[in-house]
């Protein structure tokens, strides 16, 4: 079989701020559900102008994680909030430990 | 094509006589333990989670479980497996499982063993005229602190699936399965992308490349590529918060005691800093606006933590001077400890 040559594509990075509809479009989660997640404190808009919310691209990954935890583990929103908080703490501590280890 | 037999009962740790309830319980327990989101960066957990998901996808469905059980009990996990005659062309619709992270296994995230039994997901879907947006690909991108500060361009190579050009994604050449993609309608191939990283990304930032993920089925758009930025630890600078860094600066005892002007490295270039008279070891000084770039909000601050260091070996004259100082000084560093 002919080995396909790797095409080189020049890529533009997308704007880092997404509107509610933009976030809904690229995650496939309904805007109303996202609004609900924001109300629950699972997602935090990085900025808002008037009634418009803006989300960081990191929210895409976070939203996907929320959906995975809901689907795979059957966790409820309170459980997911705890998982996300603990994971954030775990990763920042791990980073801290790594930094200190490198220093000493 | 010979594939390795997988013992789904063994994966879930249940006997072949287990009830649906037992299987569900075993799955829930293992899924919690090995979920990739709960074990960040652990690739063995991720693999295990996929195996568990695959096993559960088969055993939780009475129909599929029956078909799996028909294979008999004599198979050993890992043995070469060829589906018995009569399996070809039987496709079972199955749920939306195993689409975690896209990368790794074949298009559907299931093993070749699974696909030889129940058919490839994409093939089955494409045949049914199903349109679904392509999956997002998530990947980690490691940057140095300097690269995050100035912004950079990175060339990354990913294994992605693309619509097979021989059969245009149908999986068929006339009446035969397509030979290029073996009937799946997609081929895996490396894709190289030049990605511009803007200045001011931080650890945990996500960069989105729209439409660079897995291709969609039917006429649906492709998914996105999400790059998770990870900062490599820097030999000098310790990242504190957004844009703020800390540097440990060694100073001689006399520099701390008398005050001094010293050159301090920052992320961009060295700057002059004044150490105040009577500075203490561990004291933290701030260089405003000399930290790393933040997105659109200028630079953070650099903190300089003083570390008192003595000469490793003293020359004779240094020793004499220190002795004179010791004799002349009435300073008692342990005064507060006295009762």
Interface residues (C-beta under 8 A of the other chain):
Chain A: X1 X4 X6 X7 X8 X9 X10 X11 X12 X13 X14 X16 X26 X28 X56 X57 X58 X60 X61 X64 X65 X68 X69 X72 X73 X74 X83 X87 X90 X91 X95 X98 X99 X102 X103
Chain B: X28 X31 X32 X35 X37 X38 X40 X53 X100 X133 X136 X138 X157 X180 X187 X189 X190 X191 X192 X193 X194 X195 X196 X197 X198 X203 X204 X205 X206 X207 X208 X209 X210 X212 X224 X226 X228 X233 X235 X238 X239 X248 X295
